[in-house]
Amino acid sequence: MSEWTAEQIKEVATTVAEKAKTDQAFRASLISDPHAAIQAATGQVVPETFKMNFVENNGAHMTIVLPDLKSEADELSEAELAQVAGGKNTDQILGDIGGGIGSFIGGIVSMF
C-alpha cells in the first residue's frame, strides 16, 4: 500500500488505542518501532513515508503537540502575496467588467 486513506488511518488508530490500553509490551513497541508494532497488531503495512510519534502519558494533566517550526523560507514575499491576491484593485476589476459588458452589448446590437 503506497498511501493510507483516512478510513484506514481511523481504523488502525482505533485498534492501536484499544490494544495499547491493556498491553504494556505493545505500548513499548509503539514507542520504539511504531511501523512494526502497527503491522504486528493490525496486519496493515504502514507506508515508509507516514511518520508517527507515540508518547506515554506519564500522569501529565495535559500533553501538547507542538506545531511545526516555521522558518522565514516558509513565508511568502510581498510580491508572492500580491500575486496570490490577484493584484487588481476595484477600479481595474470594474473596468474589466465594464469593457466586457460593452463588448457583449455591442455584439448583440450588431446581430440585429
Buried (B, 14 or more C-beta within 10 A) or exposed (E): EEEBEEEBEEBBEEBBEEBBEEEEEBBEBBEEEBBEBBBEBBEBEBEEEEEEEBEEEEEEEEEEEEEEEEEEEEEEEEEEEEEEEEEEEEEEEEEEEEEEEEEEEEEEEEEE
